[in-house]
């Protein structure tokens, strides 16, 4: 069975991730600042600088064939925060993105997003990215 996880990211040049946490009252899984040093490369030993500031939440990887079920988990957390997210969008120069990550195995997943979630994403001006791996 395929493994699927979904992320919701807020990215931009300059904003305080702690302020986002306070405004929407959700703790991020990961948050960092532009130009913050991290270690990358194959062995995670090459110092690099972050290219943007980011705040994000995500689901855990699950064995599933249904993308819809996983994206709904984040939607259920965010749907009552729509006005706050719209306010943040106007206050800071940020972008919203849902990232769907799929590791294909023996079965191909069902990739669909229902109208309610598409409308929510449109209302907050969010994008969808699909990362796939075999």
Number of C-alpha atoms within 10 A of each C-alpha: 14 19 20 25 19 26 20 23 22 22 24 19 16 14 21 16 21 13 11 20 15 10 14 16 11 14 15 17 11 12 19 18 20 16 13 13 14 13 13 12 9 7 7 10 10 11 11 14 13 14 14 15 20 23 23 21 19 20 16 12 15 14 14 18 20 18 20 17 16 21 24 17 13 18 18 11 11 16 15 11 16 15 13 16 21 13 13 20 16 10 10 15 12 17 17 20 18 22 18 22 18 25 17 16 14 8 11 14 19 12 12 11 14 10 9 12 17 13 12 15 19 11 13 19 14 17 15 13 12 11 11 11 10 8
